[in-house]
């Protein structure tokens, strides 16, 4: 305020200069951020893209190139360095679905494939915390992850909205699958332990107890043992039984497919 009580007026030309200066500062900051951070991450020159394609051709063979139902492209790629196969189906829609499957045959009712299915989600060496995978999946507009154990394979699934989120989840998911921690503490928490009341407990143990009181499961187990010879992977219960799950703590290091190369990855809905 001046001595006469009138407010000082900023000249019009000064306001104009201030606005221009502010605009230039913002523009410089945006350009600096793009060229320093976003540019190298987002930009892929044609030469680099072609180099990546050439590298893929050296490592992968196209085993199948067909169409499903006449209009859905399906391609199956086979790795030249392992037995890994990748199936990609271009399905219209925003959802990207993946099922990563491993051969997990067993010749007994010990339930090791089912045990491993649960322990996978307890963390990997790079992400040694339970729940990290589901938190990341939820951030990528996914409903979390899931899995199932069958007689001859175990499949791990994830569904996201859009391919960008899917590509963020996939490396972390594969890290859990190929390099899980598999500790005794995780076994006691997730598979089987004895609680403070001296009772058997654990997620896998409780699931098996529920199945053993289900008439459909009992009939299915009896049918499998009657139809297939002893020692066959189809004559046993891949999920395990409560009486055998409790005795497998000492054989945790024998869990199947930790170093198994014959895996199959199906990615559907790109």
C-alpha positions in Angstrom: 0.0 0.0 0.0 1.2 3.5 -0.7 1.0 6.4 1.7 -2.2 7.6 0.1 -3.8 4.2 0.6 -3.8 3.2 -3.1 -2.6 -0.3 -4.2 0.6 -0.5 -6.3 -0.3 -1.5 -9.9 2.1 -3.9 -11.6 2.7 -2.7 -15.2 1.1 -4.8 -18.0 4.4 -5.4 -19.7 5.8 -6.9 -16.4 2.9 -9.3 -16.1 3.5 -10.4 -19.7 7.2 -11.0 -19.2 6.4 -13.0 -16.0 3.9 -15.2 -17.7 6.3 -15.8 -20.6 9.2 -16.6 -18.3 7.0 -19.1 -16.3 5.9 -20.8 -19.5 9.5 -21.1 -20.7 10.5 -22.6 -17.3 7.7 -25.2 -17.5 8.5 -26.0 -21.2 12.2 -26.4 -20.4 11.4 -28.8 -17.4 9.1 -30.9 -19.6 11.7 -31.1 -22.4 14.4 -32.0 -20.0 12.4 -34.7 -18.3 11.4 -36.2 -21.7 14.9 -36.3 -23.2 16.6 -37.5 -19.9 14.0 -40.0 -18.7 11.0 -40.7 -20.8 12.6 -40.4 -24.2 15.1 -43.2 -23.9 12.5 -45.4 -22.3 9.7 -44.8 -24.8 11.7 -44.3 -28.0 12.7 -47.3 -30.0 14.4 -46.6 -33.3 13.7 -48.7 -36.4 17.2 -50.1 -36.3 16.9 -51.2 -32.7 13.4 -52.7 -33.4 14.8 -54.6 -36.4 17.7 -55.9 -34.3 15.3 -57.2 -31.7 13.3 -59.0 -34.4 16.5 -60.5 -35.8 17.5 -61.7 -32.3 14.1 -63.3 -31.8 14.3 -65.1 -35.1 17.6 -66.6 -34.0 16.2 -67.9 -30.7 12.6 -68.9 -31.7 10.9 -71.0 -34.4 7.3 -70.5 -35.5 5.8 -74.0 -34.9 2.2 -73.0 -35.7 0.7 -70.1 -37.6 -3.0 -70.6 -37.9 -6.5 -69.1 -37.2 -9.0 -70.2 -34.6 -12.7 -70.2 -35.6 -11.6 -68.7 -38.9 -10.7 -65.2 -37.6 -8.6 -65.4 -34.5 -4.8 -65.5 -35.3 -2.8 -68.0 -33.3 0.9 -68.4 -33.4 3.0 -70.9 -31.4 6.7 -70.2 -31.0 9.2 -72.8 -29.9 12.5 -71.9 -28.3 15.7 -73.1 -30.0 17.5 -73.2 -26.6 14.9 -75.1 -24.5 11.6 -76.9 -24.7 9.7 -73.6 -23.9 6.8 -72.9 -26.1 4.8 -69.6 -26.3 1.3 -69.5 -27.8 -0.2 -66.1 -28.6 -3.8 -65.7 -29.7 -4.9 -62.2 -30.8 -8.4 -62.1 -29.3 -10.4 -58.8 -29.7 -11.1 -57.0 -26.5 -9.2 -55.1 -23.7 -8.5 -58.1 -21.5 -5.1 -59.9 -21.7 -5.1 -63.4 -20.2 -2.1 -65.7 -19.6 -1.7 -69.2 -18.4 1.8 -70.4 -17.6 1.9 -74.2 -17.4 4.6 -76.6 -16.1 4.8 -80.4 -16.3 4.4 -81.6 -12.7 3.8 -85.3 -12.7 4.0 -87.3 -9.5 3.8 -91.0 -8.6 2.5 -90.7 -5.1 -0.2 -89.0 -3.0 2.4 -86.7 -1.3 0.9 -83.6 -3.0 4.2 -82.0 -3.8 2.8 -80.3 -7.0 0.0 -78.7 -5.0 2.5 -77.7 -2.2 4.7 -76.0 -4.8 1.7 -74.2 -6.3 1.1 -72.5 -2.9 4.8 -71.8 -2.1 5.3 -70.0 -5.5 3.2 -67.1 -4.3 5.2 -66.8 -1.0 7.9 -64.9 -2.8 11.1 -65.2 -5.0 14.7 -64.3 -4.4 14.2 -60.9 -6.0 10.9 -60.3 -4.4 11.1 -62.2 -1.1 7.7 -61.1 0.3 4.3 -62.8 0.3 1.6 -60.8 -1.6 4.0 -58.7 -3.7 2.7 -60.4 -6.9 -0.9 -59.7 -6.2 -0.3 -56.1 -5.2 1.5 -55.5 -8.5 -1.3 -57.2 -10.4 -3.9 -55.1 -8.7 -2.0 -51.9 -9.6 -2.1 -53.1 -13.2 -5.9 -53.4 -13.1 -5.8 -57.2 -12.6 -7.9 -59.2 -10.2 -4.8 -60.8 -8.8 -3.2 -64.1 -9.7 -4.4 -67.7 -9.5 -3.3 -71.3 -10.2 -4.5 -74.8 -10.3 -2.9 -78.3 -10.0 -3.9 -81.1 -12.3 -2.7 -84.7 -12.7 0.1 -83.9 -15.2 0.6 -80.1 -15.0 0.3 -77.0 -12.8 -0.9 -73.8 -14.4 -0.5 -70.2 -13.1 -2.9 -67.5 -14.5 -3.2 -63.7 -14.6 -5.6 -61.4 -16.3 -5.0 -57.7 -16.8 -6.7 -54.8 -18.6 -4.5 -53.9 -21.5 -1.1 -55.1 -22.6 0.9 -52.4 -20.8 0.0 -53.7 -17.3 0.4 -57.3 -18.4 4.0 -56.6 -19.5 4.7 -55.1 -16.1 3.3 -58.1 -14.2 4.8 -60.9 -16.4 8.5 -60.5 -15.5 7.8 -60.5 -11.8 5.4 -63.5 -12.2 8.0 -65.5 -14.1 10.6 -64.6 -11.5 8.4 -66.1 -8.8 7.9 -69.2 -11.0 11.5 -69.8 -11.9 13.3 -68.7 -8.7 11.0 -69.2 -5.7 12.6 -69.1 -2.2 11.0 -72.3 -0.9 11.9 -72.0 2.7 11.0 -74.2 5.6 9.3 -71.3 7.3 7.0 -70.8 4.3 6.2 -74.5 4.4 5.2 -74.3 8.0 3.0 -71.2 7.3 1.3 -72.2 4.1 1.4 -76.0 4.0 1.4 -77.6 7.4 2.3 -76.8 11.0 1.1 -77.7 14.5 -0.7 -74.9 16.2 -0.7 -73.9 19.9 -3.4 -76.4 20.7 -1.3 -79.3 19.3 -3.6 -79.6 16.2 -2.5 -80.0 12.6 -3.0 -76.8 10.6 -2.0 -75.0 7.4 -3.6 -73.8 4.2 -2.8 -76.9 2.1 -3.5 -79.3 5.0 -6.9 -77.7 5.6 -7.8 -77.9 1.9 -6.9 -81.6 1.8 -9.1 -82.2 4.9 -12.0 -80.6 3.2 -11.5 -82.7 0.0 -11.3 -85.9 2.1 -14.8 -85.3 3.4 -16.3 -84.6 0.0 -18.1 -87.5 -1.6 -17.2 -86.4 -5.2 -13.5 -86.3 -4.4 -13.6 -89.7 -2.8 -15.3 -91.2 -5.8 -12.9 -89.6 -8.1 -9.9 -90.9 -6.2 -11.3 -94.4 -6.1 -12.0 -94.3 -9.9 -8.4 -93.1 -10.6 -6.9 -95.9 -8.7 -9.1 -98.5 -10.3 -8.5 -97.3 -13.9 -4.7 -96.7 -13.8 -1.9 -98.9 -12.7 0.1 -98.3 -9.5 2.8 -95.7 -10.0 1.0 -93.9 -12.8 0.6 -90.2 -12.4 -3.0 -90.5 -13.1 -3.7 -93.0 -10.4 -2.6 -90.7 -7.5 -4.0 -87.5 -6.1 -1.8 -84.6 -7.3 -3.3 -82.3 -4.7 -2.1 -84.6 -1.9 -3.7 -86.1 1.2 -3.6 -84.8 4.7 -1.8 -87.9 6.0 1.1 -87.4 3.5 1.3 -83.6 3.5 2.2 -83.6 7.2 5.4 -85.7 6.5 6.9 -83.8 3.6 8.8 -81.0 5.4 12.1 -82.9 5.0 11.6 -83.4 1.3 10.9 -79.8 0.4 14.1 -79.6 -1.7 12.7 -82.4 -3.9 9.8 -80.3 -5.2 9.3 -80.9 -8.9 10.1 -78.5 -11.8 12.4 -76.2 -10.0 14.9 -76.7 -12.8 12.5 -78.2 -15.2 13.0 -76.9 -18.8 9.9 -78.4 -20.4 7.5 -75.6 -19.7 4.7 -74.2 -21.8 3.5 -70.6 -21.7 0.2 -69.7 -23.2 -0.6 -66.0 -23.6 -4.2 -65.3 -24.8 -6.1 -62.2 -25.5 -3.4 -59.8 -26.6 
